[in-house]
């Protein structure tokens, strides 16, 4: 399996799970920002994340989705820091993965594309 597909699958699963969590609240502990963001905006963020988890698989939109969520995750990492919270690990990890998909160095392109 191509390493790009593996990273895409991880990003997709993470986006789908955190997006669905905005509605079903199954991740414990919940995001510390949940109480400081309006419920409507919280659900909009969930829809955006679910859509991203699906759209990242389309070849023509993978790069655009990755750039968007790289910026999205960096923004929320900074937002966590500004609000003095400590649960930024997930957004930082996802920002790194999306950064790899945007940059797409030789080691994740796979043998057939080097």
C-alpha positions as CSV (number, residue, x, y, z in Angstrom):
1,X,0.0,0.0,0.0
2,X,1.2,3.5,-0.9
3,X,2.3,5.5,2.2
4,X,0.2,8.5,0.9
5,X,-2.9,6.3,1.1
6,X,-2.0,5.3,4.6
7,X,-1.6,8.9,5.8
8,X,-4.8,9.8,3.9
9,X,-6.7,7.0,5.6
10,X,-5.5,8.1,9.1
11,X,-6.4,11.7,8.3
12,X,-9.8,10.6,7.0
13,X,-10.6,8.5,10.1
14,X,-9.5,11.2,12.5
15,X,-11.6,13.9,10.7
16,X,-14.6,11.6,10.6
17,X,-14.3,10.7,14.2
18,X,-13.8,14.2,15.6
19,X,-16.5,15.5,13.2
20,X,-19.1,12.9,14.4
21,X,-18.0,13.5,18.0
22,X,-19.3,17.1,17.6
23,X,-22.8,15.6,17.5
24,X,-22.5,12.4,19.6
25,X,-19.9,13.3,22.2
26,X,-18.2,9.9,22.5
27,X,-14.6,11.1,22.8
28,X,-13.5,11.3,26.4
29,X,-12.4,13.7,27.7
30,X,-14.2,16.2,25.5
31,X,-12.4,19.1,23.8
32,X,-11.8,21.8,26.4
33,X,-13.0,24.4,23.9
34,X,-16.4,22.9,23.6
35,X,-17.9,25.2,26.2
36,X,-16.3,28.3,24.8
37,X,-17.6,27.9,21.2
38,X,-21.2,28.3,20.3
39,X,-23.2,25.1,19.8
40,X,-24.1,26.1,16.3
41,X,-20.4,26.8,15.3
42,X,-19.5,23.6,17.0
43,X,-21.8,21.6,14.8
44,X,-20.7,23.5,11.7
45,X,-17.1,22.5,12.5
46,X,-18.3,18.9,12.8
47,X,-19.9,19.1,9.3
48,X,-16.7,20.6,7.9
49,X,-14.6,17.8,9.4
50,X,-17.0,15.1,8.2
51,X,-17.0,16.5,4.7
52,X,-13.2,16.7,4.8
53,X,-12.9,13.1,5.9
54,X,-14.8,12.1,2.7
55,X,-13.4,14.7,0.2
56,X,-9.8,13.9,1.1
57,X,-10.2,10.6,-0.9
58,X,-11.0,12.4,-4.1
59,X,-7.7,12.7,-6.0
60,X,-8.6,16.2,-7.4
61,X,-9.4,17.6,-4.0
62,X,-6.9,15.8,-1.7
63,X,-4.3,18.5,-1.9
64,X,-6.8,21.3,-1.4
65,X,-8.5,19.5,1.5
66,X,-5.0,18.9,3.1
67,X,-4.0,22.6,2.8
68,X,-7.3,23.7,4.3
69,X,-7.1,21.3,7.2
70,X,-3.4,22.1,7.8
71,X,-4.4,25.7,8.3
72,X,-7.5,24.7,10.2
73,X,-5.5,22.5,12.6
74,X,-2.7,25.1,13.1
75,X,-5.4,27.8,13.8
76,X,-7.0,25.6,16.5
77,X,-3.7,24.7,18.0
78,X,-2.9,28.4,18.4
79,X,-6.5,28.9,19.7
80,X,-5.9,26.2,22.3
81,X,-2.7,27.9,23.4
82,X,-4.2,31.3,23.6
83,X,-7.0,29.9,25.8
84,X,-4.4,28.2,28.0
85,X,-5.7,24.6,27.4
86,X,-3.5,21.6,27.2
87,X,-5.4,19.3,24.8
88,X,-3.8,20.4,21.6
89,X,-2.0,17.1,20.8
90,X,-4.7,15.9,18.3
91,X,-4.7,19.1,16.3
92,X,-0.9,19.3,16.2
93,X,-0.6,15.6,15.2
94,X,-3.2,16.1,12.4
95,X,-1.4,19.3,11.3
96,X,1.8,17.3,10.8
97,X,0.0,14.6,8.8
98,X,-1.8,17.2,6.6
99,X,1.6,18.9,6.2
100,X,3.1,15.7,4.9
101,X,0.2,15.3,2.4
102,X,0.7,18.9,1.2
103,X,4.5,18.6,1.0
104,X,4.4,15.0,-0.3
105,X,8.1,14.2,0.0
106,X,9.6,11.2,-1.8
107,X,9.3,8.8,1.2
108,X,5.5,9.0,1.1
109,X,4.9,9.1,-2.6
110,X,5.6,5.4,-3.0
111,X,8.0,3.5,-5.2
112,X,6.0,3.9,-8.4
113,X,6.1,7.8,-8.2
114,X,9.8,8.3,-7.3
